[in-house]
């Protein structure tokens, strides 16, 4: 698996939304993944192919249906390589501070 393929796959907001959808409910069909997206099945299929190439999505055939599953391993590998070597504690504290400050500005 190429890390470049993972970054390319994650660069597109539609593909990130598809991954979020699978994170919320794994094992969805193409039809389920198309719901509420305002995109053709063909467009969603192309995005899923990029995600499969990057090994971020795995599929399984059940009869006539093809189920899609999130594979979080490549994301975990990126986190270990690009975040893990930095001080994770400091990054977590900064992220929490940012969330707190943004939350205060909403009011």
ABEGO torsion letter per residue (X at the ends): XBAAAAAAAAABAAAAAAAAAAAABBGBBAAAAABGAGBBAAAAAAAAAAAAAAGABBBBBBEABBBBBBBAAAAAAAAAAAAAABBAAAAAAAAAAAAAAAAAAAX
